[in-house]
């Protein structure tokens, strides 16, 4: 059944948006709202099985506005997948106006990807770090609005508790909640450093906590906390709340100068102190370049 979404009357016709993790939750809601506003949307999903039903819903949402909605498949935890995805997108989309880095996982057991990275970090940070870099030229050619979906869980993150390489490789694993918080802190650090490095190119970056929502992330987490949160889903907000939180950062041209900020749903708030640690941000950025094999060509603004 198609989920009801609002957003009628917003005009993003002619704009191009890419949304990761768009088969459910915040990503699907954002894709629906963007398409309903007239934007041409590329939905990035991990599997065709889950992506195609979501594609049908998003196409239906954007039908009246004439939105062109397409599906791309990629596993954000695998850099080979991300590079292939970026190549396809860059070949098809010479300009990208909106990039919503939303895909994420929360795992209760340590998992290491075939490329040697802890899967939570590989998906939630490295995949989006690499994708954004690979799409930098289309972003600079378009409106260039980046929205990184973070979380209030970033306040539990601590990327100084061990060597970054040990955290990212899973050698400093301290449980799923710590791993998730670390990656959401990484999202905020990446956001603020993106503004410092790319702001002069007209690219903006903001991080948003979309709310505590009824999304699939709770169902997939089998820890005691995950089971508790899954049981409490009836008390949580609908994913549309998160979709609107994303939309309020990209729909209004007056916000084109808003960058390097952290939002809790639709209100700007201060992130945790570690998120503003510029030395840590530079270190994470530089090591992320090494982990993803990106050449060091993008110095500070």
C-alpha positions, -999 to +999 in steps of 0.1 A: +000+000+000+013+035-009+021+056+022+004+090+023+028+118+020+024+155+020+044+182+002+019+194-024+026+228-037+064+226-033+081+233-066+114+215-073+106+208-109+137+204-130+159+196-100+178+163-097+180+144-064+198+113-053+186+095-021+204+065-006+185+040+015+154+050-003+134+017+000+119+025+034+118+049+063+133+084+060+148+077+026+116+066+010+096+094+026+122+120+014+121+104-021+083+107-021+083+143-010+110+152-035+092+136-064+058+151-054+075+185-055+086+177-091+122+167-086+137+139-107+147+113-081+172+085-082+166+060-054+196+040-043+186+007-027+206-024-018+182-050-033+159-051-062+134-071-041+128-042-018+137-014-042+111-021-069+080-019-046+094+014-032+101+027-067+064+021-076+053+041-046+076+070-053+067+071-089+030+072-079+037+101-055+055+121-082+032+112-111+011+144-110+043+165-109+058+147-139+088+135-118+112+111-134+120+084-107+146+057-112+162+029-092+199+022-088+212-008-069+242-007-046+255-020-013+269+011+004+291-011+026+311-022-004+334+004-020+334-014-054+296-011-054+298+026-045+323+034-073+302+016-099+271+034-087+289+068-088+301+061-124+266+053-135+252+084-118+278+107-131+274+094-167+236+100-165+234+131-143+258+159-153+243+181-125+230+170-091+210+195-070+203+174-039+222+145-024+206+128+006+230+105+023+206+084+043+214+047+041+224+032+074+226+001+095+228-007+132+242-041+139+242-060+173+272-082+163+305-071+148+307-078+111+336-072+088+331-065+051+349-084+024+370-052+020+381-053+057+360-027+073+334-029+102+301-030+083+284-002+104+312+022+096+316+010+061+279+017+054+271+047+075+303+067+069+327+053+043+301+046+016+287+081+018+321+097+020+332+079-012+299+085-030+299+122-022+335+126-034+328+107-066+298+129-073+316+162-065+316+175-100+279+169-107+272+185-073+293+216-081+275+218-115+241+217-098+226+233-067+249+211-046+228+206-015+241+177+006+220+164+035+237+138+057+212+119+079+229+117+113+213+110+147+211+122+182+230+089+189+261+108+177+262+122+213+272+086+224+299+085+197+336+088+207+362+087+179+390+095+203+384+063+224+409+044+202+429+048+170+406+056+141+418+026+121+410+003+150+375+016+152+369+015+114+384-020+111+363-033+140+393-040+163+379-015+189+344-029+188+323-020+219+289-031+208+263-020+183+251+011+200+287+025+203+294+016+167+263+033+155+270+064+177+305+065+163+293+065+127+267+092+134+294+113+149+314+107+118+285+119+097+285+152+116+323+156+114+321+149+076+293+175+073+312+203+090+345+195+072+327+194+038+315+229+044+350+240+052+365+223+021+338+227-005+319+258+006+339+280-019+325+258-047+290+266-038+283+232-022+264+232+011+263+204+037+240+200+067+234+171+091+200+162+104+186+140+131+153+129+116+136+120+149+131+086+166+110+070+139+092+037+131+118+025+106+133-009+096+165-003+115+149-014+148+135-046+132+170-056+119+187-050+153+184-081+175+202-067+206+182-063+238+180-025+231+170-031+195+143-055+205+130-030+231+130-002+206+113-024+180+086-032+206+081+005+212+077+014+176+040+023+181+052+052+203+076+066+177+069+091+150+061+081+114+090+082+088+073+111+072+086+133+100+121+125+089+112+131+053+099+165+061+131+172+082+151+165+050+128+186+028+130+217+050+167+218+042+164+215+004+131+230-007+135+267+001+159+287-020+164+310+010+182+281+027+208+278-001+233+297+022+225+275+052+255+252+056+276+234+082+247+231+106+232+203+127+194+200+129+173+180+153+142+173+131+134+208+119+152+229+146+189+239+144+207+228+176+243+224+187+259+190+180+281+174+206+314+191+213+335+164+196+316+171+163+333+205+162+368+192+168+385+204+136+417+184+142+396+152+146+376+162+115+407+166+094+422+134+107+390+115+099+388+131+064+424+123+056+422+087+068+389+082+050+407+093+018+432+065+025+405+039+034+386+047+002+416+052-021+407+088-031+436+109-042+443+139-020+432+167-043+406+185-023+423+207+003+405+231+026+383+258+007 
